[in-house]
Amino acid sequence: MSCRRPRDRPYALGVVMAELLAVDGVTAGYGASVVLEDISLALEEGDSLALLGRNGVGKTTLMKLLTGYLPCAGGRVLLDDAPITAYDPAARRRAGLTYCPQERPVFDDLSVRDNLTLMRESRKLTPFRRYFDRFPILKRRLAQHAGTLSGGEKKLLSFARGLSEAQPLLLLDEPSEGVQWENIEHMCAAIGAAKAQGMSFVVVEQNLAFAERIADAYLVVEQGRVVREGRHAEIGREQLLSHLQV
């Protein structure tokens, strides 16, 4: 799996790597209700950004905006320096963005195998062997309807399918929800391996322990606004908890 592209700038102390994703002052909502206001973020190639915040503060709305399911009322979105603000979800996927949603992460009426191979030219399972090694339950359930899986198993299926596309950018909305810790550790390892190949991630997550394992940077949202942002080494756990606890 490889999604590398040439770096615009060398990676060294005090030097910023190439931005894969840039969000500049976006505003969005539903009808007359503004949910996100003046949100900006930047994601470097090969990095993962954890979007944190309490429930209902706009994290999933931001993911829908990034994927094109929700239009921008203001601001712009750039992917690999190209403006994609006006792109629909299909165009953004072609541009290099894959999305694994929180709700309805798989097609319940299709088999596990069909979920994995949907949209692929071949039904061969060769691209998924590395994920079967990490998540053997998927291999055992290939002929089973995805709708009969547990919530955590559906998340593993969605996660494996998203990673297998090997796109430059993968958006994950609550990927660890309902997943056993053993498999969460495998998810961390899989994300690390993908980042080493140049893949970047934006991850909405409530499980702080998981977020700390995978995040290179954090963006904390409250009431539709960014209230804290920075690299992993710059923000301590207590600072993050202060924004997550009720």
Stockholm file with secondary structure:
# STOCKHOLM 1.0

chainA/1-246         MSCRRPRDRPYALGVVMAELLAVDGVTAGYGASVVLEDISLALEEGDSLALLGRNGVGKTTLMKLLTGYLPCAGGRVLLDDAPITAYDPAARRRAGLTYCPQERPVFDDLSVRDNLTLMRESRKLTPFRRYFDRFPILKRRLAQHAGTLSGGEKKLLSFARGLSEAQPLLLLDEPSEGVQWENIEHMCAAIGAAKAQGMSFVVVEQNLAFAERIADAYLVVEQGRVVREGRHAEIGREQLLSHLQV
#=GR chainA/1-246 SS CCCCCCCSSCCBTTBCCCEEEEEEEEEEEETTEEEEEEEEEEEETTCEEEEECCTTSSHHHHHHHHHTSSCCSEEEEEETTEECTTCCHHHHHHHTEEEECSSSCSCTTSBHHHHHHTTCSCCCCGGGHHHHHHCHHHHHTTTSBGGGSCHHHHHHHHHHHHHHTCCSEEEEESTTTTCCHHHHHHHHHHHHHHHHTTCEEEEECSCHHHHHHHCSEEEEEETTEEEEEEEGGGSCHHHHHHHHCC
#=GC SS_cons         CCCCCCCSSCCBTTBCCCEEEEEEEEEEEETTEEEEEEEEEEEETTCEEEEECCTTSSHHHHHHHHHTSSCCSEEEEEETTEECTTCCHHHHHHHTEEEECSSSCSCTTSBHHHHHHTTCSCCCCGGGHHHHHHCHHHHHTTTSBGGGSCHHHHHHHHHHHHHHTCCSEEEEESTTTTCCHHHHHHHHHHHHHHHHTTCEEEEECSCHHHHHHHCSEEEEEETTEEEEEEEGGGSCHHHHHHHHCC
//
